[in-house]
Amino acid sequence: MTVPAFLSSNLLTVVIFFPLAGVLLLLFLPKGNIRLIRNVALLTALAEFLLSLPIVFRFEDATASMQFVERASWIAGYGIEYHVGVDGISLWLVMLTTFLLPTTILSTYGAVKSHVKEFMIFLLLLESGMVGVFLAMDLFLFYVFWELVLVPMFLLIGVWGTDRCIYSAIKFFLYTFAGSVLMLVAIIALYFHHYDVTGVYTTSLLSMYDLTIPVKLQYWLFAAFALAFAVKVPMFPFHTWLPDAHVDAPTAGSVILAALLLKMGTYGFLRFAIPLFPVAASDLVPVVAALAVIGIIYGALVATVQKDMKKLVAYSSVSHLGFVMLGLFALNVQGIEGGILQMVNHGISTGALFLLVGMLYERRHTRLISEYGGLFKIQPVFATVFLIITLSSLGLPGLNNFVGEFLILMGMFRVSPGFALLASVGVVLSAVYMLWMFQRVMFGAVTNEKNRSLPDLSAREVACMLPFLVFVFWIGFFPQTFLRKMTASVTAVVARIETKRQAALGERPSDETVLARYLDWKPQGRP
C-alpha cells in the first residue's frame, strides 16, 4: 500500500494525534449546529481508521521486532523519550480502536441530544489516548496516555450517564486512579534500578527488557503493576466498579469501556508485568489462574440472575475477561495468542451487544428483560442481528469467540488441566444466560402493548451493526488472517520470559543495596 513519504515515516504519530485535529476543529464549530458537529466527528473517526490501515497492509508478519518505530528525545535530562512502535501484540488492538470509533459515533446520532459538541470531543480524546497506550514504548509516555484516557471516560459517565451516574463515575475514577498511582511508583523504582545497573537514566521499555531484575524486587514491582492492570481489566475481586459504570454510562461510553478500555489492562499485563517480571509472573500463575476461573464462573452466575439486559452484558464482561487472563498466564504461544484474539473478539461481540441494548433502550427507555417478549415478530432484522451476536458471545463454532476460547483452553490445558476444565464451565454458563435472555426478549407472546409499535433497525443502525457482523464471521472462519500477524511477536515474548526467568533465578543481587542506592540519584546533566 503506497502512502506519502511524510505519512510513511511518521505513520504512528499521525494515527495517535489525528483525532486531536478533529477536536481542534470541533472547538471552533458553533454548538447549535449539531448536525455539522456529528458529521465532523464521524469523518474524523473514519479518516483515522483509513490512516491506520497502512499499519496492517505494510506489517511484516515474520518479524518479532517493533515496526514503524519513531523515536525522539523528549525530556533529555531525565532520559525520557517519545518512543512509539507496533508489533503483533498491539497491532489488532490499535485496529480495534480505530475500527470501533466510527461505528460508535454513528450510533450516537439518535441517542446523544445534549452537549453534543463536548460529547464528541471527549470521544476523540479517548481515541487518541487509547491508541497512544497501545503504541507507547516508553514507560513515562505510556503513563501519560494511560492517565489521559481516565478523564474523558469519567466525564462521559458523569455528564451523559443515567441514574446514579455521578456515583458510578467517581467510583470508576477512584478505583482506576488508585491502581495508576501504584504503577507510577513501580515505574519510578524501575527507573532508578536501571540507573543502578547500567549508569543510564531511561524510561525506555526495550531497555528495561534487557535488565535482569532481582527476584525479590520483581515480586514488589509485579504486584504494583498487576494491581493497576487488574483493576482496569477488571479481575475478580477488583471488578465491582464495572457493572455500575456500564449500567450508568451512555451507550457509546459502555461500548468504548467494554471493547477498548478494559483491554488496556490485559494489554498491560502482556506488555509490561509479565515480560518485565517473569519470575514473579511464573510463580503466581496458580494465583492469577484461580482468580481468573473464579471471575469466569462468578461473572457468568451473576449474569444469569440479572433483570437488566445491560447489567447482564456487564457481568458477562467479567466472565469473558477472565478467559483472556487465563490465556495470558498460560505463558505459552497458544494461550497468549488466544488471549490476544479474545481481546479483539470481546471488543466486537460485547461492543455490539451494548449497541443493540442501547438501540432497544432508545425505543422503550427501559432495559428490564421482563418488559419485552415476542420482539422477533415485531423487529425481525433487529432480532436476527441480536441472535448472531448472542451466538458469537457464547462461543458458537464458526463464529469469532470460539477460536479465542479454544486456543485459551488448549494453552491452559498444557499448564493445568484442572484450571482448563473449570474454565470450560464458564462456556456452558455463558450459553445459559445469553440464550435465556434472548428467549425471554425475542420469543413468546407480545404481552406489552408498548412493544407492538417498535420500529425495526433503521438504515443508520444497520450501517452501525454490519461491520460487527463481518468480523464475527471473518474471524470465525478465517482466524489465521489475524493469528499469523501475532505469532512471531508472541513466540518472542514467550522466549524472553523463559530466558529472563532463568537469568534472574541464576543470580540474586542484594535488593537492599539496590533500593538504598536510589536515594543517591541525580538527574543527568544536573549538579
Steps between C-alpha positions, in 0.01 A plus 500: 500500500663825381485794739652850491860529625410713804224260603725200443772628733260636765213255466453415867524862614235599247272216615545597865439873464268531200185483721630813677475683167131414504478627858661828397254540212202420723605770746436766236161369386184664637325289762165543331606329175461149638484332160832651393662407832390137467616477140840656572556255787392206282720607209795543737452147635461357149814679382683367808398146407619546141830646622554194720448249216860530367618365836330169417578492129869580549547291814765228463366176645833322530675742737458532874667841510316826549392648168433858380718613793524873572741618765602846613642653815228661710627591849868433440624577851291215638545252216134525396422448131215518257524137388220319319481173308267216412538123496270198478384551859373854455405498130144371528425705810591817312283390208214409733514854641494675164233258372259550790501878527316576172223249575474626858471862389242406236294325769478823703310694231166411653612440858703807603298820479653728762852648503573316174812702429663414833397134466673467162811678628533256788455198269780621273724574799437145618599362162827690497584387853415135439703477180788662687479240776530216251791657310713658777839334555615740769371446854448870569322552166285194567399639839408838348268334248365264768394795715374701203233236441367523855357853494287483179341172608430641846319795339311284249356293785442790738343749256312282250429198718173390659371432852798500738745631240694726739550217748611261224734756342672576832530130580654434159744788546608406853554132424703556186692799632605313816642220286672753274683661792649166601611442142669841500695406813612178330608692188712731717656197673584347163648829386739512794583132478600537135741778597639292785578215259606689187584855609244635252171671578228386262132414489534297179303176521741319269790593729302372798449169317878455497523521880523195722301625796568345845236249603377674815472829318307326223227397742449852633501664159281231347247552779485876432461462123263205533267682738467795260430268209272268700275794591480606136425147366316463749596175670311351790489640772581845352198494269236676709533836322425349159127412522419842644703680233345296218142535616519874559720591201343613171494229233807636321686514831411138577622391156835677538538386860434132427661473160813709553571637847488160667755375244747754631522284813553168323742664256691646796551154648638364174713801404634598843428285807573154356815562289658747745450276805500143364590326828214664687261441209595132472481436874161669526337314210290284739377810684409694186347192337288435809375860505432482126295180538309649794428806285384281210254300708395781734437744215295240313291405804425863591414578137249215504283664768503856363172673417667785308641411156786748526602370840493146364737597220720685753542190717563292189806723446638396839464138388645548153798702619575215741562284192742759363699503825505120504648496152766761573618321812527166323833656393508299178437592137155343473368661817640847431385502137157392617503776764589771246241375252241485776569863588398585145206258504365640824525851362296400196235283665447693824526836324226384262286375789518836676407676176198272453382545858544875455291497182221320685528744791462798263166357388352396835714676763528184707752220512298261718472157338150458642378798294557318174397180324408402146726758333596255226156554346523879526869566427623210284818674379593615851427153640708327232802724568451451875493123450827495303678716758356288783633181338832673445523600867431149627770351273311313229744318265538691176474838674779714643496420874533126447851530356632711787346286773627181335859628488480625860371168633759311295779719632385472863448123467874464437564681830211376716225270370305576818482874435410437136217267606363749752518783244300292252210518746486870418445416133192298592371770734541768233266302278252484788476873576530622140240265354268548797510876453444466125207263550323729747551814291443367149263202521155436646190714486505881486363572845588870517299716262777761494716252307259455209599828334878471543679582173757262357860601436543813291751525215740686732475228764555227240812690389616498864452124541618373161876540572460297821325219312776492238770446761295249698503269198841601366685415822284188546579353158842651426677553835842451343463842337536645849713236671787500252580864570544437872684165498855636466454758776330255736771239444765761579318603820476139619872450430588825681297402804680168535846644433463782749342271757800268489741793513330650805496171686866444420620819673347680795652849558434667832160667479577704810808650334306579183221676687737693726691646206184653355543777755825612334339574161563822310355594160727483197671830429410640842735568795 
